[in-house]
Amino acid sequence: MPQPKVKLVVTGDDFGYCERRNQGIVDCFRAGGISNVSLLVNAVSAKHAADLAKRYHIPIGLHANLSEGLPVSQELKGSTLLNKDGFFHGKMGFREVLHSGQLKMSEVEAELRAQVDRFFELIGHMPYHMDGHQHVHVLPDVREVFAQVLSDFGITYTRVPIEPGLRFCNFLPSHLREFNAQVEKDALESVEVFHRNGIRWPDVYLGLSTMGKNMCLSNLKRALEASLDDGVSSPLILTQSNNAASNCYRPVTAELMVHPGYPSQPQQGGCGEGPDDFSQSTDRLHELNTLRDPMVLNFYRQQGIHLCAFKDF
């Protein structure tokens, strides 16, 4: 059997958000469209998701959540992580509180540890990988705590959201380009922190330019080709490979972040505050149908792209 050119982890994020999202993610996995999932343990359907993962033997990691819904830790009453109603501050609200200097890293650590413990209770083993919902894990100060928690629990892999060629994706709206540019800046500054703590990540990350309606075969081809063109010259690859023999061939490893599912119904799902517009969008079904499209799956086979999971690394 020929050696694959790329070992690609296709991760379905937000597993546990609601039963409809869960079922869509499972259907996508069973059709071969994804190979891995990331679980929101504070979501209302986390137990349902965990049962499905065990039933269908789905490789699974932790989607650590510090920005949406209710906390897992019981020790955060009056915490700087929470608003006056007891919920996390939200995607942008979390960043605002962090940048104001008001966020206590001891409370971030307590919640991350509680979420790892909850994952173990639900799944029965440690996460194969751990990343951050809405990319909070690469934010300043948070990344230091996040890396320490992973190291303490022996969780080897995370996500570094730096997408090759993203700066050329002018089809994205300006507000997304601005947000993505900041995510990539934060991620690049996280590399040394993760490396110092013995945390690893795939050579290439994809997914910021292929979300929702932007997911199609031509866009997936563009993103994957950009990652291959980037090749082993990537500073992220060199950072992790500098101890390996230079003449030892190995496939490029990559992660594609996706959000498939059947759209959430109003008042059903979420992390304690109900489902958001993102989860109720028909974009979730569009991603599901694109990922399991035979043309996409044939493209992977033709290009020597082998779908796998973090545990296969």
SVG drawing of the C-alpha trace seen along z (x, -y; Angstrom):
<svg xmlns="http://www.w3.org/2000/svg" viewBox="-37 -47 56 49">
<polyline fill="none" stroke="black" stroke-width="0.4" points="0.0,0.0 1.5,-3.4 2.6,-5.8 0.0,-8.6 1.1,-12.2 -1.1,-13.7 -2.5,-12.3 -5.6,-14.4 -7.6,-14.7 -11.1,-16.0 -12.4,-17.2 -16.1,-17.8 -16.2,-20.6 -19.1,-21.3 -20.0,-17.7 -22.6,-17.7 -24.2,-21.0 -27.6,-19.5 -28.9,-16.1 -29.5,-17.2 -25.9,-18.4 -24.7,-15.2 -26.6,-13.0 -25.4,-15.0 -21.8,-14.6 -22.2,-10.9 -23.8,-10.5 -20.9,-12.4 -18.4,-10.1 -20.2,-7.0 -20.1,-8.3 -16.4,-8.8 -16.6,-12.6 -14.9,-13.2 -12.5,-11.1 -12.5,-12.8 -14.7,-14.9 -14.2,-17.5 -16.6,-17.4 -18.1,-20.4 -18.5,-18.9 -20.6,-21.8 -23.1,-21.5 -26.6,-20.2 -26.3,-17.1 -22.7,-16.1 -23.9,-12.8 -25.8,-12.0 -22.7,-12.7 -20.5,-10.6 -22.8,-7.7 -22.8,-8.0 -19.0,-8.2 -18.7,-5.0 -21.3,-3.2 -19.6,-4.1 -16.0,-4.1 -15.4,-7.7 -12.0,-9.1 -12.7,-12.1 -11.0,-15.0 -12.0,-17.9 -13.2,-21.3 -12.4,-23.4 -15.0,-26.1 -14.4,-29.3 -16.7,-31.6 -20.1,-30.1 -22.7,-29.0 -22.3,-27.7 -19.1,-26.5 -18.4,-23.0 -16.5,-23.9 -18.7,-24.3 -16.1,-26.7 -16.7,-29.8 -19.5,-31.7 -18.7,-35.4 -15.8,-34.4 -14.2,-36.8 -15.0,-34.2 -18.7,-34.8 -21.1,-37.7 -23.7,-38.9 -26.1,-36.1 -23.5,-33.4 -22.7,-32.6 -19.3,-32.9 -18.8,-36.3 -19.1,-35.2 -16.7,-35.0 -15.8,-38.7 -16.7,-39.4 -14.2,-36.9 -11.5,-38.6 -12.5,-42.0 -12.3,-40.9 -9.0,-39.2 -7.5,-42.3 -8.8,-44.5 -6.6,-42.5 -9.5,-41.5 -9.5,-37.7 -8.0,-35.5 -5.8,-32.8 -6.4,-30.6 -10.1,-30.5 -9.2,-29.7 -7.1,-26.8 -9.8,-25.5 -12.4,-25.5 -10.0,-23.7 -9.2,-21.1 -12.9,-20.6 -13.6,-20.1 -10.9,-17.5 -12.3,-15.7 -15.8,-15.9 -14.6,-14.5 -13.1,-11.5 -16.4,-10.9 -18.3,-10.9 -15.9,-9.0 -13.9,-6.8 -10.4,-7.9 -8.4,-11.1 -8.9,-13.2 -6.7,-12.3 -6.4,-16.0 -7.6,-19.3 -8.3,-22.6 -10.3,-25.7 -13.9,-26.6 -13.7,-29.9 -9.9,-29.6 -9.6,-30.8 -6.7,-28.5 -4.2,-30.6 -5.0,-33.9 -2.3,-35.6 -1.9,-34.3 -4.6,-31.6 -2.2,-29.7 0.3,-29.4 -2.4,-27.9 -3.8,-25.7 -0.4,-24.2 0.3,-23.5 -3.0,-21.7 -2.4,-19.6 1.1,-18.7 -0.2,-17.8 -2.9,-15.5 -0.6,-14.0 -2.7,-15.3 -0.2,-15.4 -2.0,-17.2 -3.6,-20.5 -4.6,-22.8 -2.5,-25.7 -4.9,-27.7 -2.6,-29.1 -3.9,-28.4 -1.6,-28.5 -2.8,-31.0 -5.5,-32.5 -4.3,-36.1 -5.2,-35.7 -8.8,-34.7 -10.4,-38.0 -13.8,-36.4 -14.2,-36.4 -16.0,-39.4 -13.8,-42.0 -14.9,-41.3 -13.9,-37.6 -10.6,-38.5 -9.9,-40.8 -10.8,-38.2 -8.9,-35.4 -5.8,-37.6 -5.9,-38.1 -6.4,-34.3 -3.4,-33.6 -1.3,-36.2 -2.2,-34.7 -1.6,-31.1 1.9,-32.0 2.7,-33.4 1.5,-30.2 3.9,-28.0 6.9,-28.5 4.6,-28.0 3.2,-24.7 6.6,-23.5 8.2,-24.3 5.5,-22.2 5.9,-19.2 2.6,-19.7 2.4,-18.8 0.1,-19.7 -0.4,-18.7 2.0,-20.3 -0.9,-22.2 -4.2,-23.6 -7.2,-24.3 -10.7,-25.4 -10.9,-29.2 -11.5,-29.7 -13.8,-26.7 -16.5,-27.3 -20.2,-27.3 -21.2,-28.3 -17.5,-28.6 -17.1,-24.9 -17.1,-23.3 -14.9,-20.9 -13.0,-23.7 -12.3,-25.6 -11.2,-22.4 -8.8,-21.7 -7.4,-25.2 -6.8,-25.0 -5.2,-21.5 -3.1,-22.5 -1.9,-25.6 -0.9,-23.4 1.0,-21.0 2.8,-23.9 3.7,-25.2 5.3,-21.7 8.1,-21.1 9.3,-24.6 6.6,-25.7 8.1,-27.1 5.5,-25.1 6.7,-21.9 10.4,-22.8 9.7,-23.6 8.4,-20.1 10.8,-18.2 14.2,-19.7 15.1,-16.6 14.2,-14.2 16.6,-12.9 16.3,-15.2 16.3,-12.3 13.5,-10.4 10.3,-10.7 7.0,-11.1 3.6,-12.4 2.5,-15.9 0.0,-15.8 -3.0,-18.2 -6.2,-19.0 -9.3,-20.3 -11.7,-22.0 -15.4,-21.5 -18.8,-22.1 -21.3,-19.7 -24.7,-18.7 -28.4,-19.0 -29.2,-22.6 -30.3,-23.1 -34.0,-23.9 -34.9,-27.0 -34.7,-26.6 -33.0,-23.2 -29.3,-22.8 -26.5,-25.1 -24.4,-25.3 -27.0,-26.6 -28.3,-29.7 -30.0,-28.0 -28.6,-27.5 -26.9,-30.4 -27.4,-31.5 -24.3,-29.6 -25.8,-26.2 -29.2,-27.0 -27.8,-28.0 -28.4,-25.8 -24.6,-26.2 -24.3,-23.2 -26.2,-21.0 -24.3,-22.4 -21.0,-21.4 -22.4,-17.9 -23.5,-17.3 -20.2,-18.6 -18.0,-16.6 -19.7,-13.3 -20.0,-14.1 -18.5,-11.2 -16.6,-13.8 -14.8,-15.1 -14.0,-11.6 -12.7,-10.6 -10.5,-13.7 -8.9,-12.5 -8.2,-9.1 -6.8,-10.4 -4.4,-12.9 -3.1,-10.4 -4.9,-12.0 -5.6,-9.5 -8.2,-10.5 -7.2,-9.6 -7.4,-10.7 -5.0,-12.3 -4.6,-8.9 -3.2,-7.6 -0.2,-9.9"/>
</svg>
